[in-house]
Amino acid sequence: MNADPQAKVGQPVLKVDDLRTHIFLKRGTVQAVDGVSFHVNAGETLGLVGESGSGKSMTSLSILRLIPKPGARTVSGRIEIDGINVLDLDEDTMVRDVRGKLVSMISQDPMTSLNPVFSIGDQVGAAFRFHDLVRGRSAIRDAVVNVLQRVRIPSPERRLDDFPHQYSGGMRQRVVAAMAIACSPKLMIADEPTSNLDVTIQVQIIRLLREIQKETGVGLIFITHDMGVAANICDRVAVMYAGRIVEIGDVETIFDNPSHPYTQGLLDSIPHLGRRRERLYSIPGNPPDMQNPPSGCRFAARCPHVMDRCRSEYPPEATVAPGHMAACWLVGKNE
Amino acid sequence: MLNYLIKRILQGVISIVGASAIIFAISRLDDPTLLLLPIDATPEMVENLRQRLGLDLPIVQQYLIFLGNALQGDFGNSYRWEQPALALILDRLPATLELAFAGLVFALALAIPFGVLSAVYRDSWFDNFAKLFAMLGQAMPNFWVGLLLILFVSVNLGWLPAFGREGFDSLIMPAIALGWYPVAAMTRMLRSTMLDVLDSDHVRMARAIGVPNRVVVWKYALRNAAVPLVTMLGIYFANMLSGAFVVEVIFAWPGMGRMVVEAMFARDFPLLQVGVLFSAILFVVVNLLVDLSYGVLDPRIRHD
């Protein structure tokens, strides 16, 4: 378990293949995640970028098998964490051996992610208690102090019995991170962990996540709608639109050579300091209705380069360069 | 904490004195002497009795005398029973406490599993059943539930005694009749708060680190839903203590409520005053306990 993390860097800890998670409503079916494939290597950070409703949170909840029931269901695909297809496992195994141990989550809002009526020690200790890793009250207490130290909470032994409302926002996010890393998972999903924090604290949390990654070699999925944050922390970026990944590649490639018009639009929407512009650019139009997604490219209605073919056929994943894929007819033109 | 407690107790005392003034004033709207004397009583006899009971004095003076005596523990004699009113009420108090407590236990024993499970299994057959049950509960007045229970369980089946207070058997049906409505109300409220809590970020976070479902539901989520539940429980418990008279009458339960109602019909002022005063005291005490429990249940509301 505590083998040299460096040894595993580069090995995929997560492989997602053609994942489809749909939400079944009385009015119809929402294809929230519709054929998503990607992988995350050990020690690597993959950014999952997209606007709200693009399916990025649904993808991460599918990996944890925590999609809201009843209503949503993963209808097909494969999700391999450390070589195990979690879609084959029953709920008991997920609880006992997967969640917390193989994969864990750092959730969106530090202000609401901790249970207000239980002490910090109790909540962080739960990770150890329910995986039978540490037995006995004082041993769990020591383990909690240790993990709180790892997320740089000052004098944790004195703050163990405090409640979440006695912690500041940044400190709470550190506690959430401590819960997530307690059982040394192979994969961590950070769902917009910084979007509700002050900019200075955002930087601290991002720095902390990087340090944790360096120490443990954990693979990290960083979900954000903010291209700037993604550029800061990610090794690779996957851009999601309307339930699908439209472009994926190294962070430099995505920023220097965006090949999908949607990615280009997103990058143009970032405000730049010192660059004079009349108005901030925004992509015209709205994402499609995911109950009846268009049969062709889902971005066609908003795309500045739209062609006839785009409206009828969904573009295949075309390789721009090794490791850089974009689902756009413009890229595959020569085929 | 101590300051808070003292403040709350003072507030309670003011409420109780206020309640006593109101009931004192209202009960003086009618003259009891004619009811207490034979039908052929002469005007002299009436005047005599009024003087003896102090009813000829101005009402404010009567009230001050009442308060002064009450502080010394003297609430006067019941007109009807010709015994100290306080002793009569204290004699009936345990029966009322017992019944209200049993009603509360019954209500909680059903409402907690019903509310929690219908939130966990939302829109399932169990949820629909609980919804129907809650709707029936809220639509049925407790006297009717009591009469149905007597009819089916006592008369037709002969399983439980229909009236009196003799042992545990005789407590079951009054407790069910009394707790019926609160079960319904608390089930519905607990269901909706549990739905909110189960959908919250911290519950998802707990699940994401591998906390088992039963712990998430019965410990993490239920504790969060406890504050509104305890608030409601306090209101119903106070109502059961002071408003159980209908059930007490139906089941011939020798409780305080029934005695107070009888005192009202007999214009038995001293008894009525003590009875209402005790209801007010119980109400204030229960509310204080509920407020103090908030601090235990939710660390954010701790009184420093």
Interface residues (C-beta under 8 A of the other chain):
Chain A: L64 L66 P68 P70 E91 V95 R96 V98 R99 G100 K101 S104 M105 S107 Q108 D109 T112 S113 L114 N115 P116 V117 F118 S119 Q123 A126 A127 F130 H131 F163 H165 V176 M179 A180 A182 C183
Chain B: R122 D123 D199 S200 D201 H202 V203 R204 M205 A206 R207 A208 I209 G210 V211 P212 N213 V215 Y220 R223 N224 A226 L297 D298 P299 R300
